[in-house]
Amino acid sequence: MPYVNIRITREGTTREQKEQLIKGATQLLQEVLGKPPSTTVVVIDEVDVDNWGMCGDTITVYRQKNLNK
């Protein structure tokens, strides 16, 4: 049973976009590995940007620093 975990920052992703991600991941596993959609589980975790870090900073701080470059 394939299990796919998609983690994205919480920034207004719509229900429709999430549905597309779930459908796309399921379809990809079926096409590439022959896994049946009926056994594929997809979970989307939305993480607050202040709980996501990059280059030693939260995403909020990282973006502020890199916006000025």
Secondary structure by P-SEA (a helix, b strand, c coil): cbbbbbbbccccccaaaaaaaaaaaaaaaaaacccccccbbbbbbbbcccccccccccaaaaaaaaccc
